[in-house]
Amino acid sequence: MRRLVLIRLAWMLPILLGVSVVAFVLMRALPGDFAQASAGTTELAPEALNIIRRDLGLDRPVWEQYLRWLAKLLQGDFGDSFTTHKPVLGELLPRLAVTAELTLIAGLMAMAMGASSGLASARWRGRTDWLVRGINGLFLAVPNFVVATLIVLLAGLYFPEVGIFNYTPFLTDPLGNLGSMLLPAFSLALAVSVTISENTRAAVLEVSSQDFVMVARAKGLRPTTILWHYLVRNALTPIITVTGLQLASLLGGSILIETIFTIPGMGQYLFDAVSGRNYPVVQAIVLVAATIVLLVNVLVDVAYARVDARVSYE
């Protein structure tokens, strides 16, 4: 197991290098640059734009800009923000903590809602199955940003006392911080919980028709024993796969959710950086997000071997 983890971590380096190249090139392929974006509607002379580009090093060839940025990155320097002229890492870490908290709460909600509804659908069948699958189909068809917008409108109309846009830092008020995160996390968790629910249902139904489950029922074992020791345990492998991938996708969904609920996280930071062509910020966020996704995949592989004795990486 240790050898597998080390190999997977080593493979992360060339993958992250490729991600950095793609992010670097694609940002510069967009029309305009920071000099033009910072000018806004103001007409600046070409000489003024060239001075801005020269000060930021944007007048050099793309390959030279990338090598300079990569050399700083290897020293732990993500560069300075074009807007604030402050180190990107210092601005990114507090926002990363906010996004990590949001995705953690949303992930726990998604796993609880998805696993419980999928298990209930597979075990009780009938009306419960139809109800769960109908709700899942509805939320699969509706994007999460639409759900988030509707939640904002409904909460504002019927529960005006609930602070929708009043984000509270954790160190200032832990309980207030949790309260300000519940609605955004719920909006983010809905779409993910639906996918987990459908895959949980399918996995449990598949395992329930296996011979060892029928033998356990023939022995007269209690239904709870059959459920947890035979059904759930053997259905965990596909559920873990889907859950790991969906939890990694929460980072992408947080961009819109944080923008809608005005949460000062990494998603909103990325949105502002892309709009303003703030290249160092975009490159840093993409690299950090890719690292998190790769680490989640490694944890999923480790979880396989922990829950299923048939899986071996030796």
C-alpha positions as CSV (number, residue, x, y, z in Angstrom):
1,M,0.0,0.0,0.0
2,R,2.8,2.4,0.9
3,R,4.5,1.7,-2.4
4,L,1.2,2.4,-4.3
5,V,0.8,5.8,-2.5
6,L,4.3,6.8,-3.3
7,I,4.0,5.9,-6.9
8,R,0.7,7.8,-7.3
9,L,2.2,10.8,-5.6
10,A,5.1,10.7,-7.9
11,W,2.8,10.6,-10.9
12,M,1.2,13.7,-9.7
13,L,4.2,15.8,-10.6
14,P,4.0,15.3,-14.4
15,I,0.2,15.7,-14.3
16,L,0.5,19.0,-12.5
17,L,3.1,20.1,-14.9
18,G,0.8,19.4,-17.8
19,V,-2.1,21.2,-16.0
20,S,0.1,24.2,-15.4
21,V,1.0,24.4,-19.1
22,V,-2.6,24.1,-20.2
23,A,-3.8,26.8,-17.7
24,F,-0.9,29.1,-18.7
25,V,-1.5,28.8,-22.4
26,L,-5.3,29.0,-22.3
27,M,-5.4,32.1,-20.2
28,R,-3.2,33.9,-22.7
29,A,-5.4,32.6,-25.6
30,L,-8.3,34.6,-24.3
31,P,-9.0,37.9,-26.0
32,G,-7.4,40.8,-24.3
33,D,-4.9,40.9,-21.4
34,F,-4.6,42.5,-18.0
35,A,-3.6,45.9,-19.5
36,Q,-6.8,46.1,-21.5
37,A,-8.9,44.7,-18.7
38,S,-7.6,47.2,-16.2
39,A,-8.3,50.1,-18.6
40,G,-12.0,49.1,-18.7
41,T,-14.0,51.6,-20.7
42,T,-11.2,54.1,-20.6
43,E,-9.3,54.7,-23.8
44,L,-5.6,54.3,-23.1
45,A,-2.9,55.1,-25.6
46,P,-1.0,52.1,-27.1
47,E,2.2,53.4,-25.4
48,A,0.5,53.3,-22.0
49,L,-0.7,49.7,-22.6
50,N,2.8,48.7,-23.6
51,I,4.3,50.2,-20.4
52,I,1.8,48.1,-18.3
53,R,2.7,45.0,-20.2
54,R,6.4,45.6,-19.9
55,D,6.2,46.2,-16.1
56,L,4.3,42.9,-15.7
57,G,6.5,41.0,-18.1
58,L,3.7,40.3,-20.6
59,D,5.7,41.6,-23.5
60,R,8.0,38.6,-23.4
61,P,7.3,35.4,-25.4
62,V,4.9,33.0,-23.8
63,W,7.5,30.3,-23.3
64,E,9.8,32.7,-21.5
65,Q,6.9,33.9,-19.3
66,Y,6.1,30.3,-18.4
67,L,9.7,29.3,-17.6
68,R,10.1,32.4,-15.3
69,W,6.8,31.5,-13.6
70,L,7.8,27.9,-13.2
71,A,11.2,28.8,-11.7
72,K,9.4,30.9,-9.1
73,L,6.8,28.2,-8.4
74,L,9.6,25.6,-7.7
75,Q,10.7,28.0,-5.0
76,G,7.2,28.2,-3.5
77,D,6.4,31.6,-5.1
78,F,3.1,31.7,-7.0
79,G,3.9,35.3,-8.1
80,D,2.2,38.5,-7.3
81,S,-1.4,39.5,-8.1
82,F,-1.6,42.0,-11.0
83,T,-4.4,43.8,-9.2
84,T,-3.2,44.1,-5.6
85,H,0.6,43.6,-6.2
86,K,0.6,41.2,-3.2
87,P,1.8,37.6,-3.1
88,V,-0.9,35.3,-4.5
89,L,-0.2,32.6,-1.9
90,G,-1.0,35.0,0.9
91,E,-4.3,36.0,-0.6
92,L,-5.2,32.5,-1.7
93,L,-4.8,30.6,1.6
94,P,-7.5,32.3,3.6
95,R,-9.9,31.9,0.6
96,L,-8.9,28.3,0.3
97,A,-9.8,27.7,3.9
98,V,-13.3,29.2,3.3
99,T,-13.8,27.0,0.2
100,A,-12.5,23.9,2.0
101,E,-15.0,24.5,4.8
102,L,-17.9,25.0,2.3
103,T,-17.0,21.8,0.4
104,L,-16.5,19.8,3.6
105,I,-20.0,20.7,4.8
106,A,-21.5,20.2,1.4
107,G,-19.7,16.8,1.1
108,L,-21.0,15.6,4.4
109,M,-24.5,16.7,3.5
110,A,-24.3,15.0,0.0
111,M,-23.0,11.7,1.5
112,A,-25.7,11.7,4.2
113,M,-28.6,12.6,1.8
114,G,-27.4,10.4,-1.1
115,A,-26.5,7.3,0.9
116,S,-29.7,7.3,3.0
117,S,-32.0,8.0,0.1
118,G,-30.3,5.5,-2.2
119,L,-30.4,2.8,0.5
120,A,-34.0,3.5,1.3
121,S,-34.9,3.3,-2.4
122,A,-33.2,0.0,-2.8
123,R,-34.5,-1.6,0.4
124,W,-38.1,-0.4,0.5
125,R,-38.9,-0.3,-3.2
126,G,-42.5,0.6,-4.2
127,R,-43.6,4.1,-3.5
128,T,-40.4,5.0,-1.8
129,D,-38.4,4.0,-4.8
130,W,-40.6,6.0,-7.1
131,L,-40.5,9.1,-4.9
132,V,-36.7,9.0,-4.5
133,R,-36.1,8.4,-8.2
134,G,-38.5,11.2,-9.1
135,I,-36.8,13.7,-6.9
136,N,-33.4,12.5,-8.2
137,G,-34.5,13.0,-11.7
138,L,-35.8,16.5,-10.9
139,F,-32.5,17.7,-9.3
140,L,-30.4,16.0,-12.0
141,A,-32.3,18.1,-14.6
142,V,-32.0,21.4,-12.8
143,P,-28.5,22.9,-12.5
144,N,-27.3,23.7,-9.0
145,F,-26.9,27.4,-9.7
146,V,-30.6,27.5,-10.5
147,V,-31.4,25.7,-7.3
148,A,-29.2,28.2,-5.4
149,T,-31.0,31.1,-7.0
150,L,-34.3,29.7,-6.0
151,I,-33.1,29.0,-2.5
152,V,-32.0,32.7,-2.2
153,L,-35.4,33.9,-3.4
154,L,-37.4,31.6,-1.2
155,A,-35.4,32.3,1.9
156,G,-35.6,36.0,1.2
157,L,-39.4,35.9,0.8
158,Y,-40.4,33.5,3.6
159,F,-37.5,33.7,6.0
160,P,-36.2,37.3,5.9
161,E,-34.6,36.9,9.3
162,V,-32.1,34.4,7.9
163,G,-29.0,36.2,6.8
164,I,-28.4,34.9,3.2
165,F,-25.5,37.1,2.2
166,N,-24.1,37.7,5.7
167,Y,-20.9,35.6,5.7
168,T,-19.4,35.3,9.1
169,P,-15.7,34.3,9.5
170,F,-15.2,31.2,11.6
171,L,-12.8,32.9,14.1
172,T,-15.2,35.8,14.7
173,D,-18.3,33.6,15.4
174,P,-18.1,29.8,14.9
175,L,-21.9,29.3,15.2
176,G,-22.6,32.2,13.0
177,N,-20.2,31.0,10.5
178,L,-21.9,27.5,10.4
179,G,-25.2,29.2,10.0
180,S,-24.0,31.3,7.1
181,M,-22.6,28.2,5.4
182,L,-25.7,25.9,5.6
183,L,-27.7,27.3,2.7
184,P,-24.7,27.5,0.3
185,A,-23.6,24.0,1.3
186,F,-27.1,22.6,0.8
187,S,-27.3,24.2,-2.7
188,L,-23.9,22.7,-3.6
189,A,-24.7,19.3,-2.1
190,L,-28.0,18.7,-3.9
191,A,-26.7,17.7,-7.3
192,V,-23.9,15.6,-5.8
193,S,-26.3,13.8,-3.5
194,V,-28.5,12.8,-6.4
195,T,-25.6,11.0,-8.2
196,I,-24.5,9.3,-4.9
197,S,-28.1,8.2,-4.3
198,E,-28.6,6.7,-7.8
199,N,-25.3,4.8,-7.6
200,T,-26.0,3.6,-4.0
201,R,-29.3,2.2,-5.1
202,A,-27.8,0.4,-8.1
203,A,-25.0,-1.0,-6.1
204,V,-27.2,-2.3,-3.3
205,L,-29.7,-3.8,-5.7
206,E,-26.8,-5.6,-7.5
207,V,-25.4,-7.0,-4.3
208,S,-28.8,-8.0,-2.9
209,S,-29.2,-10.6,-5.7
210,Q,-25.9,-12.3,-5.0
211,D,-25.8,-15.9,-3.6
212,F,-24.1,-15.0,-0.3
213,V,-27.0,-12.6,0.5
214,M,-29.6,-15.3,-0.2
215,V,-27.6,-17.7,2.0
216,A,-27.6,-15.2,4.8
217,R,-31.3,-14.8,4.5
218,A,-31.8,-18.6,4.5
219,K,-29.8,-18.8,7.7
220,G,-32.4,-16.6,9.3
221,L,-30.0,-13.7,10.1
222,R,-31.5,-10.5,11.3
223,P,-32.3,-8.0,8.5
224,T,-30.0,-5.3,10.1
225,T,-27.1,-7.8,10.1
226,I,-27.7,-8.7,6.4
227,L,-28.0,-5.0,5.6
228,W,-24.8,-3.7,7.2
229,H,-22.5,-6.8,7.0
230,Y,-23.5,-8.2,3.7
231,L,-25.2,-5.5,1.5
232,V,-23.6,-2.2,2.5
233,R,-20.1,-3.5,3.0
234,N,-20.0,-5.3,-0.4
235,A,-21.6,-2.3,-2.2
236,L,-19.1,0.2,-0.9
237,T,-16.6,-0.1,-3.7
238,P,-18.6,1.5,-6.5
239,I,-20.1,4.0,-4.0
240,I,-16.7,5.1,-3.0
241,T,-15.6,5.6,-6.6
242,V,-18.6,7.9,-7.4
243,T,-18.5,9.7,-4.0
244,G,-14.8,10.5,-4.5
245,L,-15.2,11.9,-8.0
246,Q,-18.3,13.9,-6.9
247,L,-16.6,15.4,-3.9
248,A,-13.8,16.5,-6.1
249,S,-16.3,18.1,-8.4
250,L,-17.6,20.2,-5.5
251,L,-14.6,22.5,-6.1
252,G,-15.9,23.4,-9.5
253,G,-19.5,24.0,-8.3
254,S,-18.3,26.2,-5.5
255,I,-17.4,29.0,-8.1
256,L,-21.0,29.8,-8.9
257,I,-22.3,29.1,-5.4
258,E,-19.8,31.4,-3.8
259,T,-20.6,34.1,-6.3
260,I,-24.4,33.8,-5.7
261,F,-24.1,33.8,-1.9
262,T,-21.2,36.3,-1.9
263,I,-18.9,34.0,0.0
264,P,-15.2,35.2,0.0
265,G,-13.8,31.8,-1.1
266,M,-11.6,30.5,-3.8
267,G,-14.4,30.2,-6.4
268,Q,-15.3,33.9,-6.2
269,Y,-11.6,34.8,-6.3
270,L,-11.2,32.7,-9.5
271,F,-14.2,34.4,-11.1
272,D,-12.8,37.9,-10.4
273,A,-9.4,36.8,-11.6
274,V,-10.6,35.4,-14.9
275,S,-12.8,38.5,-15.5
276,G,-9.8,40.8,-14.9
277,R,-7.2,38.6,-16.7
278,N,-5.2,38.3,-13.4
279,Y,-3.0,35.5,-14.8
280,P,-1.0,34.6,-11.6
281,V,-4.2,34.1,-9.5
282,V,-5.9,31.9,-12.1
283,Q,-2.7,29.7,-12.5
284,A,-2.4,29.3,-8.8
285,I,-6.0,28.4,-8.2
286,V,-6.0,25.9,-11.1
287,L,-2.9,24.2,-9.8
288,V,-4.2,24.0,-6.2
289,A,-7.6,22.6,-7.4
290,A,-5.8,20.0,-9.6
291,T,-3.7,19.0,-6.6
292,I,-6.7,18.5,-4.4
293,V,-8.5,16.4,-7.1
294,L,-5.4,14.2,-7.5
295,L,-5.1,13.7,-3.7
296,V,-8.8,12.8,-3.5
297,N,-8.2,10.1,-6.2
298,V,-5.3,8.7,-4.1
299,L,-7.5,8.6,-1.0
300,V,-10.2,6.7,-3.0
301,D,-7.7,4.1,-4.0
302,V,-6.6,3.7,-0.4
303,A,-10.2,3.4,0.7
304,Y,-10.8,0.6,-1.8
305,A,-8.3,-1.7,-0.1
306,R,-9.6,-0.8,3.4
307,V,-13.2,-1.7,2.7
308,D,-12.8,-4.6,0.3
309,A,-10.4,-7.4,1.1
310,R,-10.6,-8.5,-2.6
311,V,-8.7,-5.4,-3.7
312,S,-5.0,-5.7,-3.4
313,Y,-2.3,-3.3,-4.9
314,E,0.6,-5.5,-4.0
